[in-house]
Amino acid sequence: MRPEFKETLDSYEDFFNEYCDFMKKFNESPNDLSLFGEYIEYLSQYSETMGKIGELDDGEMNDAEMKYYLEVTNRINKKLIDAAL
């Protein structure tokens, strides 16, 4: 597995872990105005993160990379479902 591939996917998963934790907090206190600034930061980070993931889609993943990609995206999807996002 290419080190930059794993690093990008690990960063992708870290972002969604933080985002889901934040959204749970946000959903519990939707009127807390202090959270809106943080939300805007997550939107910016989301764009950056998705751009990096898009750069990986070069159609040249080896078997190990494809397996890791599926594992990471499955964990992220589960976390998003658990957070009801």
DASUL-V438117 format. One record per helix or strand. SS is the DSSP state (A for helix, B for strand). FROM is the first residue (numbers start at 1). TO is the last residue. If there is no record, write none. Layout:
# DASUL-V438117
SS&FROM&TO / SS&FROM&TO
This chain:
# DASUL-V438117
A&3&28 / A&34&56 / A&63&82
